[in-house]
């Protein structure tokens, strides 16, 4: 029997490849890890970890670090349950996990760039500022340059202005006490103080006009 072809069609964008992956998973077409050596004695274990990783990636985008942690947690649970196929030295299991991660990245099923984009979009939707998002993504061990590129695409002034509007209403704060209260709110959300100062000085329509071409 020929080896199953798990490769995505050429010419797809990262987002299209991920949608293709989810469709293939739902249709049961990603059943095994394509290995170059069919005689590998750890083939079944590698395929099992591959299928588990595919299942995780079919649910959401994950950074390599997050995916590795989840796979290693799965391995630990199987070892605690005394599953025979997982009864291997730690160094060998580590090599197997890393090889599965490398294969997934090579096939572009797992992408730190795509994960970074998805995570930034999710955090922005939740009303988080740049500093807060940077802290969150640092825990994901994503490439700082990739994260910075994603963050630079966001208009933080408009985001902060809309968040302030939804929380406090249209009138800008006049009294020092109220200004301080709104400043604390936006700072807690992770917005830079330069952004906060501009948001508290100009109404949102003026800010939108200024940043219409951003």
RONU-785445 format. One record per atom (N, C-alpha, C): residue number from 1; chain; x, y, z. Coordinates in steps of 0.02 Angstrom, whole numbers, plus 50000, padded with zeros to 5 digits. Layout:
% residues N
pos,unit,x,y,z
NUM,A,X,Y,Z
...
% end
This chain:
% residues 214
pos,unit,x,y,z
1,A,50043,49940,50000
1,A,50000,50000,50000
1,A,50045,50062,50000
2,A,50028,50111,49960
2,A,50069,50172,49956
2,A,50059,50215,50017
3,A,50110,50254,50031
3,A,50108,50299,50089
3,A,50056,50353,50077
4,A,50015,50368,50128
4,A,49964,50420,50122
4,A,49997,50488,50112
5,A,49971,50528,50065
5,A,49997,50595,50052
5,A,49962,50644,50096
6,A,50000,50671,50146
6,A,49971,50719,50193
6,A,49989,50791,50176
7,A,50018,50802,50117
7,A,50040,50869,50099
7,A,49983,50911,50073
8,A,49982,50974,50094
8,A,49930,51020,50070
8,A,49944,51039,49998
9,A,49893,51058,49960
9,A,49903,51080,49891
9,A,49949,51141,49889
10,A,49990,51148,49837
10,A,50035,51206,49832
10,A,49997,51270,49819
11,A,50029,51326,49836
11,A,50001,51391,49820
11,A,49952,51419,49870
12,A,49942,51385,49927
12,A,49895,51409,49976
12,A,49928,51459,50023
13,A,49889,51508,50046
13,A,49913,51553,50098
13,A,49915,51514,50164
14,A,49946,51543,50215
14,A,49949,51510,50281
14,A,49879,51497,50308
15,A,49834,51546,50301
15,A,49766,51538,50326
15,A,49729,51483,50287
16,A,49740,51481,50222
16,A,49707,51430,50181
16,A,49733,51360,50197
17,A,49798,51356,50212
17,A,49826,51291,50231
17,A,49796,51267,50296
18,A,49786,51313,50343
18,A,49758,51293,50408
18,A,49685,51269,50399
19,A,49647,51304,50357
19,A,49579,51283,50344
19,A,49578,51215,50308
20,A,49626,51205,50264
20,A,49633,51140,50229
20,A,49647,51086,50281
21,A,49692,51100,50328
21,A,49708,51052,50380
21,A,49647,51032,50420
22,A,49607,51081,50440
22,A,49547,51067,50480
22,A,49498,51024,50441
23,A,49491,51039,50376
23,A,49446,51000,50334
23,A,49470,50928,50328
24,A,49535,50920,50317
24,A,49563,50853,50311
24,A,49555,50814,50376
25,A,49563,50848,50432
25,A,49555,50816,50497
25,A,49483,50794,50507
26,A,49436,50838,50490
26,A,49365,50822,50499
26,A,49344,50764,50453
27,A,49376,50758,50395
27,A,49359,50705,50348
27,A,49398,50640,50361
28,A,49441,50642,50413
28,A,49479,50582,50430
28,A,49535,50566,50381
29,A,49561,50616,50346
29,A,49612,50604,50295
29,A,49683,50611,50320
30,A,49692,50630,50383
30,A,49759,50638,50411
30,A,49768,50585,50466
31,A,49783,50526,50446
31,A,49783,50470,50494
31,A,49852,50450,50518
32,A,49904,50470,50481
32,A,49970,50447,50502
32,A,50024,50496,50482
33,A,50080,50491,50516
33,A,50137,50534,50502
33,A,50176,50505,50443
34,A,50187,50544,50391
34,A,50226,50518,50334
34,A,50300,50512,50352
35,A,50324,50452,50361
35,A,50393,50440,50381
35,A,50434,50416,50322
36,A,50497,50436,50322
36,A,50541,50415,50268
36,A,50565,50343,50277
37,A,50565,50319,50339
37,A,50589,50251,50353
37,A,50532,50209,50381
38,A,50500,50168,50338
38,A,50444,50127,50361
38,A,50464,50075,50413
39,A,50529,50059,50418
39,A,50552,50008,50465
39,A,50565,50037,50535
40,A,50556,50101,50544
40,A,50568,50134,50608
40,A,50526,50100,50663
41,A,50557,50072,50715
41,A,50519,50037,50768
41,A,50474,50083,50809
42,A,50487,50148,50806
42,A,50445,50195,50843
42,A,50391,50226,50799
43,A,50381,50198,50740
43,A,50334,50225,50691
43,A,50264,50235,50720
44,A,50239,50185,50755
44,A,50171,50189,50782
44,A,50165,50245,50833
45,A,50216,50250,50876
45,A,50215,50302,50927
45,A,50218,50371,50895
46,A,50262,50379,50845
46,A,50267,50443,50810
46,A,50201,50461,50777
47,A,50169,50412,50746
47,A,50106,50424,50713
47,A,50052,50443,50763
48,A,50054,50412,50822
48,A,50005,50427,50873
48,A,50013,50499,50898
49,A,50075,50520,50908
49,A,50087,50589,50930
49,A,50070,50638,50874
50,A,50083,50618,50814
50,A,50067,50660,50756
50,A,49991,50671,50752
51,A,49953,50617,50760
51,A,49880,50623,50757
51,A,49854,50667,50814
52,A,49884,50659,50873
52,A,49863,50700,50930
52,A,49878,50774,50916
53,A,49937,50788,50888
53,A,49956,50857,50872
53,A,49909,50886,50819
54,A,49893,50846,50768
54,A,49847,50868,50716
54,A,49778,50885,50746
55,A,49757,50844,50793
55,A,49693,50856,50827
55,A,49695,50923,50864
56,A,49749,50936,50899
56,A,49757,50999,50936
56,A,49757,51058,50888
57,A,49794,51052,50833
57,A,49799,51107,50785
57,A,49733,51117,50747
58,A,49693,51064,50743
58,A,49628,51071,50712
58,A,49579,51111,50754
59,A,49595,51116,50819
59,A,49552,51154,50864
59,A,49572,51227,50867
60,A,49636,51241,50865
60,A,49660,51311,50868
60,A,49732,51315,50846
61,A,49752,51375,50826
61,A,49822,51388,50810
61,A,49863,51385,50874
62,A,49921,51354,50871
62,A,49965,51349,50929
62,A,50036,51366,50910
63,A,50071,51399,50955
63,A,50143,51410,50944
63,A,50178,51343,50953
64,A,50238,51337,50928
64,A,50276,51275,50935
64,A,50286,51258,51008
65,A,50301,51309,51049
65,A,50312,51298,51121
65,A,50249,51272,51155
66,A,50191,51300,51138
66,A,50127,51278,51167
66,A,50112,51206,51145
67,A,50123,51192,51081
67,A,50108,51126,51055
67,A,50154,51074,51087
68,A,50217,51091,51094
68,A,50265,51045,51125
68,A,50244,51030,51197
69,A,50224,51082,51234
69,A,50203,51072,51304
69,A,50142,51025,51308
70,A,50095,51034,51262
70,A,50035,50992,51262
70,A,50052,50919,51244
71,A,50096,50910,51196
71,A,50115,50842,51177
71,A,50153,50809,51234
72,A,50198,50845,51265
72,A,50237,50817,51321
72,A,50191,50801,51380
73,A,50139,50840,51390
73,A,50090,50825,51442
73,A,50053,50761,51426
74,A,50036,50752,51363
74,A,50002,50691,51339
74,A,50047,50630,51351
75,A,50111,50637,51334
75,A,50159,50583,51345
75,A,50164,50565,51419
76,A,50168,50617,51462
76,A,50174,50605,51534
76,A,50114,50567,51561
77,A,50054,50585,51536
77,A,49994,50550,51559
77,A,49994,50477,51538
78,A,50018,50464,51478
78,A,50022,50395,51454
78,A,50073,50355,51492
79,A,50128,50387,51511
79,A,50179,50353,51551
79,A,50152,50336,51621
80,A,50116,50383,51650
80,A,50086,50371,51716
80,A,50035,50313,51713
81,A,50002,50306,51655
81,A,49953,50253,51647
81,A,49987,50187,51626
82,A,50054,50187,51621
82,A,50092,50127,51604
82,A,50077,50100,51535
83,A,50064,50146,51487
83,A,50053,50125,51418
83,A,50119,50102,51389
84,A,50121,50040,51364
84,A,50184,50009,51345
84,A,50223,50047,51292
85,A,50188,50072,51241
85,A,50222,50105,51186
85,A,50257,50169,51207
86,A,50239,50195,51266
86,A,50271,50257,51291
86,A,50327,50242,51340
87,A,50342,50178,51350
87,A,50394,50157,51396
87,A,50462,50160,51362
88,A,50486,50221,51353
88,A,50550,50234,51320
88,A,50591,50283,51362
89,A,50657,50284,51354
89,A,50698,50333,51390
89,A,50676,50404,51373
90,A,50683,50448,51422
90,A,50661,50517,51412
90,A,50694,50551,51352
91,A,50758,50538,51340
91,A,50793,50569,51285
91,A,50765,50546,51218
92,A,50745,50482,51213
92,A,50717,50456,51151
92,A,50647,50485,51139
93,A,50607,50490,51192
93,A,50541,50520,51186
93,A,50547,50593,51165
94,A,50596,50628,51193
94,A,50607,50698,51175
94,A,50623,50705,51101
95,A,50665,50660,51076
95,A,50684,50662,51005
95,A,50623,50649,50961
96,A,50580,50604,50982
96,A,50520,50588,50943
96,A,50473,50648,50941
97,A,50463,50680,50999
97,A,50420,50739,51002
97,A,50446,50794,50957
98,A,50511,50807,50961
98,A,50541,50860,50920
98,A,50537,50844,50845
99,A,50544,50780,50828
99,A,50540,50762,50757
99,A,50469,50772,50731
100,A,50419,50757,50773
100,A,50349,50769,50753
100,A,50337,50844,50744
101,A,50362,50884,50790
101,A,50355,50957,50785
101,A,50388,50983,50721
102,A,50448,50957,50706
102,A,50483,50978,50645
102,A,50442,50960,50583
103,A,50412,50900,50583
103,A,50372,50879,50525
103,A,50312,50924,50516
104,A,50279,50941,50571
104,A,50219,50984,50568
104,A,50237,51054,50542
105,A,50295,51079,50564
105,A,50317,51145,50541
105,A,50336,51142,50467
106,A,50369,51088,50447
106,A,50389,51080,50377
106,A,50328,51079,50332
107,A,50275,51046,50354
107,A,50213,51043,50315
107,A,50171,51107,50322
108,A,50194,51152,50366
108,A,50158,51214,50380
108,A,50091,51202,50413
109,A,50083,51146,50447
109,A,50023,51134,50487
109,A,50029,51173,50552
110,A,50091,51180,50576
110,A,50105,51223,50634
110,A,50149,51280,50610
111,A,50129,51341,50627
111,A,50166,51400,50605
111,A,50167,51451,50661
112,A,50226,51470,50684
112,A,50231,51521,50735
112,A,50209,51589,50708
113,A,50221,51602,50645
113,A,50198,51665,50615
113,A,50122,51669,50616
114,A,50090,51615,50597
114,A,50017,51613,50596
114,A,49989,51615,50667
115,A,50023,51580,50713
115,A,50001,51580,50783
115,A,50007,51650,50813
116,A,50061,51685,50796
116,A,50071,51753,50821
116,A,50016,51799,50796
117,A,50000,51794,50732
117,A,49947,51835,50702
117,A,49880,51822,50735
118,A,49865,51758,50746
118,A,49801,51739,50777
118,A,49797,51763,50849
119,A,49852,51756,50886
119,A,49852,51776,50956
119,A,49847,51851,50964
120,A,49881,51888,50920
120,A,49876,51962,50923
120,A,49804,51984,50908
121,A,49775,51954,50857
121,A,49706,51972,50839
121,A,49658,51957,50897
122,A,49668,51901,50930
122,A,49625,51882,50986
122,A,49633,51929,51044
123,A,49695,51948,51060
123,A,49708,51993,51116
123,A,49681,52064,51102
124,A,49688,52086,51040
124,A,49662,52152,51021
124,A,49586,52152,51029
125,A,49554,52099,51007
125,A,49481,52093,51012
125,A,49458,52097,51085
126,A,49501,52073,51131
126,A,49484,52075,51202
126,A,49499,52143,51234
127,A,49523,52190,51194
127,A,49536,52257,51220
127,A,49602,52264,51256
128,A,49650,52224,51238
128,A,49716,52228,51270
128,A,49761,52276,51232
129,A,49804,52309,51269
129,A,49852,52355,51239
129,A,49917,52321,51220
130,A,49961,52359,51189
130,A,50023,52331,51162
130,A,50066,52298,51216
131,A,50076,52333,51272
131,A,50119,52305,51325
131,A,50091,52240,51353
132,A,50027,52238,51364
132,A,49994,52178,51390
132,A,50001,52119,51341
133,A,49992,52133,51277
133,A,49997,52081,51227
133,A,50069,52056,51221
134,A,50117,52102,51225
134,A,50187,52082,51222
134,A,50204,52033,51279
135,A,50177,52047,51338
135,A,50189,52002,51395
135,A,50158,51933,51383
136,A,50097,51933,51356
136,A,50063,51870,51343
136,A,50101,51828,51292
137,A,50123,51861,51238
137,A,50156,51824,51184
137,A,50226,51803,51202
138,A,50257,51838,51248
138,A,50324,51818,51271
138,A,50321,51749,51303
139,A,50266,51735,51337
139,A,50257,51670,51369
139,A,50250,51614,51318
140,A,50230,51631,51257
140,A,50221,51582,51203
140,A,50287,51566,51168
141,A,50340,51602,51187
141,A,50407,51591,51157
141,A,50407,51601,51081
142,A,50370,51652,51060
142,A,50367,51668,50989
142,A,50425,51715,50971
143,A,50444,51714,50908
143,A,50499,51756,50885
143,A,50482,51830,50895
144,A,50524,51867,50932
144,A,50509,51938,50947
144,A,50499,51980,50884
145,A,50538,51966,50831
145,A,50531,52004,50769
145,A,50463,51992,50737
146,A,50441,51930,50738
146,A,50375,51913,50710
146,A,50320,51947,50749
147,A,50326,51945,50816
147,A,50276,51977,50859
147,A,50274,52052,50846
148,A,50334,52082,50843
148,A,50338,52155,50832
148,A,50305,52175,50766
149,A,50315,52134,50715
149,A,50284,52148,50649
149,A,50208,52147,50654
150,A,50182,52098,50691
150,A,50109,52094,50699
150,A,50082,52153,50739
151,A,50118,52172,50791
151,A,50096,52227,50834
151,A,50097,52294,50798
152,A,50145,52302,50752
152,A,50151,52364,50715
152,A,50093,52377,50668
153,A,50055,52325,50653
153,A,49998,52331,50608
153,A,49935,52357,50643
154,A,49939,52362,50710
154,A,49880,52382,50749
154,A,49881,52457,50762
155,A,49824,52490,50757
155,A,49817,52561,50773
155,A,49797,52565,50847
156,A,49847,52573,50890
156,A,49835,52570,50963
156,A,49796,52631,50987
157,A,49804,52688,50955
157,A,49768,52748,50977
157,A,49693,52739,50966
158,A,49674,52716,50908
158,A,49603,52706,50894
158,A,49575,52651,50939
159,A,49613,52598,50948
159,A,49590,52543,50992
159,A,49577,52568,51063
160,A,49624,52608,51089
160,A,49617,52634,51156
160,A,49558,52683,51161
161,A,49550,52724,51108
161,A,49495,52772,51107
161,A,49427,52737,51107
162,A,49421,52684,51069
162,A,49358,52647,51066
162,A,49344,52611,51132
163,A,49397,52586,51163
163,A,49389,52553,51228
163,A,49367,52604,51281
164,A,49398,52663,51281
164,A,49379,52716,51328
164,A,49306,52737,51317
165,A,49287,52745,51253
165,A,49219,52765,51236
165,A,49168,52714,51262
166,A,49182,52650,51252
166,A,49136,52598,51274
166,A,49130,52594,51350
167,A,49184,52612,51384
167,A,49185,52607,51457
167,A,49158,52670,51490
168,A,49177,52729,51464
168,A,49162,52791,51499
168,A,49115,52838,51462
169,A,49100,52823,51399
169,A,49056,52867,51361
169,A,49094,52919,51322
170,A,49058,52960,51284
170,A,49088,53007,51237
170,A,49126,53065,51269
171,A,49099,53099,51320
171,A,49134,53158,51348
171,A,49204,53140,51374
172,A,49252,53183,51357
172,A,49320,53173,51383
172,A,49323,53195,51456
173,A,49366,53165,51495
173,A,49370,53183,51566
173,A,49401,53253,51575
174,A,49372,53292,51619
174,A,49397,53360,51633
174,A,49431,53364,51700
175,A,49402,53331,51750
175,A,49429,53334,51818
175,A,49490,53288,51825
176,A,49541,53310,51862
176,A,49601,53268,51872
176,A,49586,53198,51900
177,A,49538,53195,51945
177,A,49521,53130,51975
177,A,49494,53082,51922
178,A,49451,53108,51878
178,A,49423,53065,51826
178,A,49475,53047,51773
179,A,49519,53094,51757
179,A,49574,53080,51711
179,A,49618,53024,51738
180,A,49632,53028,51803
180,A,49674,52977,51834
180,A,49640,52909,51832
181,A,49575,52908,51843
181,A,49537,52846,51842
181,A,49539,52813,51773
182,A,49529,52854,51721
182,A,49530,52827,51654
182,A,49600,52807,51632
183,A,49649,52845,51656
183,A,49719,52828,51642
183,A,49736,52760,51672
184,A,49717,52748,51733
184,A,49730,52683,51766
184,A,49697,52626,51728
185,A,49636,52638,51706
185,A,49600,52586,51670
185,A,49637,52566,51606
186,A,49657,52616,51566
186,A,49691,52602,51504
186,A,49761,52574,51515
187,A,49795,52598,51567
187,A,49861,52572,51582
187,A,49858,52499,51604
188,A,49807,52482,51643
188,A,49798,52413,51664
188,A,49786,52368,51604
189,A,49752,52395,51554
189,A,49739,52357,51493
189,A,49801,52347,51450
190,A,49854,52386,51466
190,A,49917,52377,51432
190,A,49934,52429,51379
191,A,49899,52486,51380
191,A,49914,52538,51331
191,A,49970,52584,51356
192,A,50013,52606,51310
192,A,50067,52651,51328
192,A,50040,52718,51350
193,A,50077,52752,51394
193,A,50053,52816,51421
193,A,50049,52870,51367
194,A,50092,52866,51316
194,A,50087,52915,51262
194,A,50021,52906,51224
195,A,50001,52844,51215
195,A,49937,52829,51183
195,A,49879,52854,51226
196,A,49884,52841,51291
196,A,49831,52861,51338
196,A,49824,52937,51339
197,A,49880,52973,51339
197,A,49877,53046,51340
197,A,49839,53073,51279
198,A,49854,53046,51220
198,A,49820,53069,51159
198,A,49746,53052,51161
199,A,49729,52994,51187
199,A,49659,52972,51189
199,A,49618,53016,51236
200,A,49649,53040,51291
200,A,49613,53081,51339
200,A,49611,53155,51319
201,A,49649,53173,51266
201,A,49650,53243,51245
201,A,49606,53257,51184
202,A,49592,53206,51144
202,A,49555,53216,51082
202,A,49494,53170,51080
203,A,49439,53194,51053
203,A,49381,53151,51047
203,A,49393,53100,50992
204,A,49355,53047,50993
204,A,49368,52990,50950
204,A,49360,53006,50876
205,A,49314,53049,50858
205,A,49304,53066,50787
205,A,49365,53103,50760
206,A,49393,53146,50801
206,A,49453,53183,50780
206,A,49512,53134,50772
207,A,49517,53087,50818
207,A,49571,53037,50813
207,A,49562,52993,50752
208,A,49500,52974,50738
208,A,49487,52933,50678
208,A,49505,52970,50615
209,A,49491,53035,50614
209,A,49508,53075,50555
209,A,49583,53079,50546
210,A,49619,53089,50600
210,A,49691,53093,50598
210,A,49722,53028,50573
211,A,49692,52972,50593
211,A,49721,52906,50578
211,A,49684,52869,50524
212,A,49648,52906,50483
212,A,49607,52874,50431
212,A,49650,52835,50381
213,A,49711,52859,50370
213,A,49755,52827,50320
213,A,49804,52779,50350
214,A,49801,52769,50416
214,A,49849,52724,50448
214,A,49834,52651,50431
% end
